[in-house]
Amino acid sequence: MNAVGRYFVPRWWGGPLDVEGLALQSVKAAAEAVNLYTGTPGRFGTTPELTAPAFDSFGHLRIAGRKPQGFAPPSGFRKTADGWIRLHANYPHHEQRLLQALGATSAEEVERELRSLPALDAEAAIQEQGGIAAAVRTRSEWLATDMGRAAGSGPWVAVEYPDGRTAGFGLREAAAATGDASGTAHRAAGLPLAGLRVLDLTRVIAGPVATRLLAALGADVLRIDPPAIPEIEDQFVDTAFGKSSASFDVERPANQHQLQQLLAGADAVVMGYRHGALDRFGLSPRDLMAAHPGLVVVSLDSWGRAGPWSGLRGFDSIVQAACGIAHIYGIKDDDGGWRPGALPVQALDHATGYGVAAAAVRLLAARRRTGMGGAAHLSLARTAEELFSLASGQNASSLNSPTSAESPAELSAPEYRFMDSSYGELRYVGPPLLDAGRPLDYPSPPPPYGRSPATWP
């Protein structure tokens, strides 16, 4: 049984690692941050029945009755000359870089080329071309690398203030209850973040999950995407509830003044590109804090700010392959051989997203007291280390060990909600938070992609 706050809940996914604990504690971290912000202990909470479907929101989504498309054909696990590698090529530009790295013209040729290369050689060749891949490593192999050691350093959420002070907190600390964890305290009128403006410079899953929750809590969220690299539509629909969406090229000098106006009017900025990718536009956390001392800045990336991969692109599935998760979840295939596996949901993305939301709200709460903003940073690789840490150290807040033989329990079916949108009727699951005992919902459907003006309402 997992211990989260005063909840004792069964494993519902099962498997070697305590993904349930990671999910519940990360959502609890967000709930406790909002309780801190509102000064109302116990107002916001969560339950397994809300958290489980929220961590698979894409899987539950239906767009005009259609199931959204998952991984593209070139993506996934592939055999190499000496093992396995995981590829990510859902975006067209990443697929092109993969094909160029291997001298291939199709997914079939990619598979054939990989079988002639050692996994580490293939990984290096693809990364050098800007493609996205990771060899499937054992846990001990990952920990023996410079990147593996760097990924485990520092707190889950690293914090820096404009005056140079630093701080940080871990998953268990962030999830620690400040009051009744059931979400049954008095419900105040209105949403807690109403009137706050959040500039959303994120893509894919983790960052958009964070800003989706901030929108559900009442913030005005403006998401900006580069016109040259559009988001995958189904992915956008899943994570854009409650937001505005603008297509805006920050690289154009003519747009710099407008960008500065957006920053000047923002309370918080959330950034989800690879480490350092936006620095040249004056969007590094330190530059932003220097220019806007009251601004809250939260950034996330795949690999963290230290180590040889700190500037590389990555995704949840790629981090799983590199850090040992894919090996731990390996299974026997139909031919009697072995193949790597994956977590039951993209838990690194979602848990990091709720950690980002928690960090943003905590910093906003601190700003109320001091008038000063701050910056926080998270990474998928560091969240993976939090997942592994749940299996070690048995104390009151630790969760199941990876050797647990407990059978997965069945949760009740999700309570689906329906909303009309420009994409058709949407079937979706709501945010994983209770507000004074009542489930939170999104205030509006996903907007037409890129059609909103790049201005504050």
C-alpha positions, 0 to 999 in steps of 0.5 A: 500500500502507498502512503501519501498524506493520510491516504493509504491506497493500493497499487493500480498499475502494478509493475516493478516501480512505484509509479502510483506513488510518483503520480500521487505525490507530484499531484499532491505537491501541486495541491499543497502549493495552491493551499499555501498560496490561498492560505487555506490548508486542506482546500485542495487535494486529490484522490487515486480516482482523479490522479490515475486517469489524469496521468493518461489524459491522452489515452482517455481523450476522444476528438469527435469520437476519434482516438488520438494518434500516438507514436509515429512509425519510426519511433519506438524500440529497435534492435541494434547489433548488440542490444536495443535503442529507443527512437523518438521521431514523432515530429517531422524535423526529428524524423528527418534528422534520424533518417539523415544520421543513418542514411535511410529513407524509411522506417524499414531502412532505419531498422535495417541500419540499426541492426548493423550498429552497436547501440551506443554508436547509433545513439551517438550518430543520431544525437550528433545530427540533432535526432533523438535516441537513447541506448537502452541501458541497465540501471547500473550502466546509467549510474556509471555514466557522467550523465547518470551521475549528474541527473541524480544531483541536486533537488527535484526542484531547484530554486534561485532568487534574484538576489542570488539565494538558492533553495530547493525541495524534493518530491516528498517535501513538496507533497507533505500535507499542511492540513487535511489532505482530502480537499474538504476545507472551505471553498472560497469564491472564485479560482485561486489564480484568477487574474494572474498571467502565465506566458507558456513557452512549452511543448509536448507534454510536461510543460503543457500539463503544468500550464493546463493545470494553472489554467484550470486554477484560473490563470490566463495562460497564453501559449506561444509556438514557433510557426516553423515547427507546429505542435502535433495537433492531437497532443495540443488538444489534450494539453491546451484546455483553458488556454489561448494559443498564438503562433509567434516567431521570437527569432524575428527582430520585429517581434522582440518589442512585442515579446518584451511587452508580453513579459512585462505583463506576465506574472509567470513564464514557463519554459519547456525547451532544451536547456539553453535553447532560448537564452539567445533571445534574452529568455534565460532565467537569470536574464528574465529575473534581472529584467523583471525582478517580480517575475516567476520563471519555471523551466524544465528540460529532459536532462537537467542543467549539468552533464554531457547531455544537458543541451540535448533534446529528449522526451519521457520515453528516451529518458526511460530508455537511458536511465534503466526504466526500460530495462527494468520493465523488459518483457519476454516477446512472442518469440521467446526473446527479450525486449525492453518495456516502458512505464504504464503511462508517461509518468515522467512527463506528467509528474514533472508537469505537476512539479512545475505547477507546484514550483510556479505556485510556490514562487507566486506565494512567496512573491506575495510576501516579498514582492520578489519573483524567482526561478525554478528548474526541473528535468525529466531525468531528475524526476526519474531519480525521484521515482527510483528513490520511492523504492528505497528508504522505508519510512512513513512516507515511502512507498512500495519497493520494486519487488512488491508482489502486491496485485494491482487493484482496480479503480473505478472507471474515470468520470468522463466529461464532454465539451464542444470545441473547434475540433469537435466534441471532446471526451476528456478527463478533468484535472486531478484536483479536488477543490473543497471536495469537488472536482476541478474542471477546465474553464474552456476547450482547447482553442484553435491552434495558433489563432489567438493574438499574441497579447494579454486579454 
